[in-house]
Amino acid sequence: MLRGAGCEVVHVVLGASAEAVRERAELPGCVLVDNPRWAEGMGSSLRAGLASLSADPRGVDAALVLLVDQPGIGPEAVSRVRAAYDSRNALAAASYEGGRGHPVLFGADRWPEIAEGAVGDRGARDYLAAHRDAITLVDCSDVAEPYDIDTEADLSHLE
């Protein structure tokens, strides 16, 4: 889906079930990044992903972060947010009915500060709140649904 939206470099951060994902998921051409500290929360996954992108020899100017538990967000939304990239200082996010959501785009110049604040289950939430005025919001309400699949009851979204 990310490649369908124009993303050439795709890093996938794996956590608790890393081996099962490696065995079952079809992720050709992706860089698979193990996060041994996954139990600390999504902040550790964000740090692992940004560190992997920083070390990518192809040179990456921005990270487009998309959560695996949001299957209602597809290539159209990703492509729109990706199009908001204008510099290594870019900061953009999808919006749904006026509220900020995913995917989120971070220019590479912002990665050190984002990684520093990515702790626990907050990921980049505090960073985004502190830089609210710098975020380019990209309306994706007409092409995506930002629901999460966190519980068995949430699977009803997929019916």
C-alpha positions as CSV (number, residue, x, y, z in Angstrom):
1,M,0.0,0.0,0.0
2,L,2.8,2.4,0.8
3,R,4.6,1.6,-2.5
4,G,1.2,2.3,-4.2
5,A,1.3,5.7,-2.7
6,G,4.8,6.4,-4.1
7,C,7.0,5.5,-1.1
8,E,10.2,3.9,-2.4
9,V,11.9,3.2,0.9
10,V,9.7,1.2,3.3
11,H,10.9,0.3,6.8
12,V,8.6,-1.9,8.9
13,V,9.2,-2.0,12.7
14,L,8.4,-5.3,14.2
15,G,7.7,-6.0,17.9
16,A,6.2,-8.7,20.0
17,S,5.5,-11.2,17.2
18,A,8.4,-10.3,14.9
19,E,9.2,-13.9,14.0
20,A,5.5,-14.7,13.1
21,V,5.3,-11.5,11.0
22,R,8.5,-12.5,9.2
23,E,7.0,-16.0,8.4
24,R,3.5,-14.9,7.4
25,A,3.6,-11.3,6.0
26,E,4.6,-10.6,2.4
27,L,7.0,-7.7,2.7
28,P,9.3,-8.0,-0.3
29,G,11.8,-5.1,-0.6
30,C,11.0,-3.8,2.9
31,V,13.6,-3.2,5.6
32,L,12.5,-5.1,8.6
33,V,13.5,-3.4,11.8
34,D,13.4,-5.4,15.1
35,N,12.3,-3.5,18.1
36,P,13.4,-5.5,21.1
37,R,12.0,-2.8,23.4
38,W,8.5,-3.1,22.0
39,A,7.0,-3.6,25.5
40,E,8.0,0.0,26.4
41,G,5.3,1.3,24.0
42,M,5.0,2.8,20.6
43,G,7.6,5.4,21.4
44,S,10.3,2.7,21.2
45,S,9.0,1.6,17.8
46,L,9.1,5.2,16.5
47,R,12.7,5.6,17.8
48,A,13.7,2.3,16.2
49,G,12.1,3.3,12.9
50,L,13.7,6.7,12.8
51,A,17.1,5.2,13.7
52,S,16.8,2.7,10.9
53,L,15.9,5.4,8.4
54,S,18.8,7.6,9.5
55,A,21.2,4.8,8.8
56,D,19.6,3.9,5.4
57,P,22.4,4.3,2.8
58,R,19.9,5.6,0.2
59,G,19.5,8.8,2.1
60,V,16.0,9.5,3.4
61,D,14.7,13.1,3.7
62,A,11.4,12.4,5.5
63,A,9.5,9.6,7.3
64,L,5.9,8.9,6.7
65,V,4.5,7.1,9.7
66,L,1.5,4.9,9.3
67,L,0.2,2.6,12.0
68,V,-0.5,-1.0,11.2
69,D,-3.8,-1.1,13.2
70,Q,-5.5,1.5,10.9
71,P,-6.6,-0.6,7.8
72,G,-9.1,2.1,6.8
73,I,-6.2,4.4,5.7
74,G,-5.1,3.5,2.2
75,P,-2.8,4.8,-0.6
76,E,-4.9,7.9,-1.4
77,A,-4.4,9.3,2.1
78,V,-0.7,8.4,2.2
79,S,-0.2,10.0,-1.2
80,R,-1.9,13.2,-0.2
81,V,0.2,13.5,3.0
82,R,3.4,12.6,1.1
83,A,2.7,15.4,-1.4
84,A,2.9,17.9,1.5
85,Y,6.7,17.3,1.8
86,D,8.5,20.5,0.9
87,S,11.8,20.3,2.9
88,R,13.8,18.3,5.5
89,N,11.9,20.4,8.1
90,A,8.4,19.3,6.8
91,L,5.7,18.4,9.3
92,A,2.4,17.3,7.9
93,A,-0.5,15.1,9.0
94,A,-3.7,13.7,7.6
95,S,-6.9,15.3,9.1
96,Y,-10.3,13.8,9.5
97,E,-13.3,16.1,10.1
98,G,-10.8,18.7,11.4
99,G,-8.9,16.4,13.7
100,R,-5.2,15.4,13.2
101,G,-4.6,11.8,12.4
102,H,-2.3,9.4,10.5
103,P,-0.4,9.2,8.4
104,V,2.1,11.8,9.7
105,L,5.1,13.1,7.8
106,F,8.3,14.1,9.6
107,G,11.1,15.8,7.7
108,A,14.5,14.4,8.6
109,D,15.7,17.5,10.4
110,R,13.0,16.9,13.0
111,W,13.9,13.3,13.8
112,P,16.3,13.9,16.7
113,E,13.9,15.9,18.7
114,I,11.0,13.6,17.9
115,A,13.0,10.5,18.9
116,E,14.1,12.2,22.1
117,G,10.5,12.8,23.2
118,A,9.1,9.4,21.9
119,V,8.5,7.5,25.2
120,G,5.9,5.1,26.3
121,D,2.7,4.9,24.4
122,R,2.8,8.6,23.4
123,G,5.0,8.3,20.3
124,A,5.2,11.7,18.7
125,R,2.0,13.0,20.3
126,D,3.8,15.5,22.6
127,Y,6.0,16.7,19.8
128,L,3.1,17.3,17.5
129,A,1.2,19.1,20.2
130,A,4.1,21.4,20.9
131,H,4.5,22.1,17.1
132,R,0.8,22.3,16.3
133,D,1.2,25.6,14.4
134,A,3.9,24.1,12.1
135,I,1.8,21.1,11.0
136,T,0.4,21.2,7.5
137,L,-3.0,19.4,7.8
138,V,-4.1,17.5,4.8
139,D,-7.8,16.6,4.6
140,C,-8.2,12.9,4.0
141,S,-11.8,12.6,5.2
142,D,-13.1,11.7,1.8
143,V,-10.6,8.9,1.1
144,A,-9.9,7.2,4.4
145,E,-11.3,6.1,7.7
146,P,-9.1,6.6,10.7
147,Y,-10.5,3.9,13.0
148,D,-8.1,1.6,15.0
149,I,-8.4,-2.1,15.4
150,D,-7.4,-2.4,19.0
151,T,-10.0,-4.9,20.3
152,E,-12.0,-7.8,19.1
153,A,-15.1,-5.5,18.9
154,D,-13.2,-3.2,16.6
155,L,-13.1,-5.9,14.0
156,S,-16.7,-4.9,13.1
157,H,-15.1,-2.1,11.0
158,L,-13.9,-4.7,8.6
159,E,-17.3,-6.2,7.8
